[in-house]
Amino acid sequence: MSGTAAAVAHFSARLAFETDVSDVAADLTAQAVVVIDSRSRESWDQGHIQGAVHLPTAEIATRAPATIPRDATVVTYCWGPGCNGATRAALEFARLGYRVKEMLGGFEYWTREGFPVETASGVTRHRVDPLTAPGEGIACGC
């Protein structure tokens, strides 16, 4: 395989199995994905993506078939880019035969880009971090 062909194959595969927070926000609005928070109960309670399903990785094999539609496109997330919990959760869904993607940046970047965060006291949004997203609007233009 030539260098160009290998690069095309590599980046195509990444786009098939990875997504970013902005695309997840749009997909949630369109009800095109089921978003899975694979973190602990304590982490979930601290705050999570509005509309996400709490399903820790250790419970995916037993709970997913009864709770997540088989034809759903699943997006997994964990804390952030320094954590591979979302990768482990995506692997569990893949083993069960689901279409699955991992959300790059995790909950950290969801929050830093100003998307809605749900807690027991309601829904909130953090100020957009200008190092991660434009201050106006939700699109970086990439």
C-alpha positions in Angstrom: 0.0 0.0 0.0 1.4 3.4 -0.9 2.0 6.1 1.6 -1.0 8.0 0.3 -3.3 5.0 0.3 -2.2 4.1 3.8 -2.9 7.7 5.0 -6.3 7.7 3.4 -7.2 4.3 5.0 -5.9 5.5 8.4 -7.8 8.8 8.5 -10.9 7.2 7.1 -10.9 4.6 9.8 -10.4 7.2 12.5 -13.4 9.2 11.2 -15.5 6.1 11.1 -14.9 5.4 14.8 -14.2 8.8 16.4 -16.3 11.9 16.7 -15.9 15.3 18.4 -18.0 17.2 20.9 -19.5 19.6 18.4 -20.6 16.7 16.2 -22.1 14.9 19.2 -24.0 18.0 20.2 -25.5 18.2 16.7 -26.2 14.5 16.6 -28.0 14.7 20.0 -30.1 17.5 18.8 -31.1 15.4 15.7 -31.6 12.3 18.0 -29.1 10.5 15.7 -27.0 8.9 18.5 -27.2 7.4 22.0 -24.5 8.9 24.2 -23.1 6.7 26.9 -21.3 8.1 30.0 -19.0 5.2 31.1 -17.8 6.9 34.3 -18.6 6.1 37.9 -21.8 7.1 39.7 -19.9 9.8 41.6 -18.5 11.2 38.3 -22.0 11.1 36.7 -23.5 12.9 39.7 -20.9 15.6 39.5 -22.2 16.4 36.0 -22.8 14.7 32.7 -23.9 15.4 29.1 -27.6 16.3 29.1 -29.4 13.4 27.5 -26.6 10.9 28.1 -27.2 7.4 29.5 -25.2 6.4 32.5 -23.7 2.9 31.8 -20.3 2.2 33.4 -18.0 0.0 31.3 -18.2 -2.9 33.7 -22.0 -3.0 33.2 -22.2 -2.7 29.4 -22.2 -6.4 28.5 -25.1 -7.1 30.9 -27.2 -4.0 30.6 -26.7 -2.7 27.1 -28.7 -5.3 25.2 -31.8 -4.6 27.3 -31.4 -0.8 27.4 -29.8 0.4 24.2 -31.5 -0.2 20.9 -29.5 -2.7 18.7 -29.8 -0.4 15.7 -28.6 2.7 17.6 -25.3 4.5 16.8 -23.6 4.7 20.2 -21.1 7.4 21.3 -19.0 6.7 24.4 -17.3 9.3 26.6 -15.3 9.4 29.8 -13.4 12.2 31.6 -11.1 13.5 28.9 -8.2 13.0 26.5 -6.0 11.7 29.3 -8.4 8.8 30.0 -9.1 5.7 27.9 -12.3 4.8 29.6 -14.3 5.8 26.5 -12.1 3.5 24.4 -12.8 0.6 26.7 -16.5 1.3 26.7 -16.5 1.5 22.9 -14.7 -1.8 22.7 -17.4 -3.4 24.8 -20.2 -2.0 22.5 -18.3 -3.2 19.4 -18.0 -6.7 20.9 -21.8 -6.7 21.3 -22.2 -5.7 17.6 -23.2 -2.1 18.0 -22.2 0.7 15.7 -20.0 2.8 18.0 -17.8 5.9 18.1 -15.6 7.4 20.8 -16.1 11.1 21.6 -12.7 12.8 21.5 -12.0 15.1 24.4 -14.5 13.5 26.7 -16.5 15.3 29.3 -13.7 17.8 29.8 -14.0 19.2 26.3 -17.8 19.0 26.3 -17.7 21.3 29.3 -14.9 23.5 28.0 -16.8 24.1 24.8 -19.8 25.3 26.7 -22.3 22.6 25.9 -25.1 21.8 28.4 -24.1 19.9 31.6 -26.8 18.2 33.7 -26.5 17.8 37.5 -29.1 17.0 40.2 -29.7 20.7 40.5 -30.4 21.3 36.8 -28.8 22.1 33.6 -26.0 24.6 33.3 -23.4 25.7 30.8 -19.8 26.7 31.5 -18.2 29.7 29.8 -16.5 28.6 26.5 -12.7 28.2 26.9 -11.2 30.2 24.0 -8.4 27.6 23.8 -10.8 24.9 22.7 -13.6 26.7 20.8 -14.6 30.0 19.4 -16.4 32.3 21.9 -19.3 32.9 19.5 -21.3 30.0 18.1 -20.4 26.3 18.3 -18.6 25.7 15.0 -14.8 26.0 14.6 -15.1 25.8 10.8 -13.1 22.6 10.5 
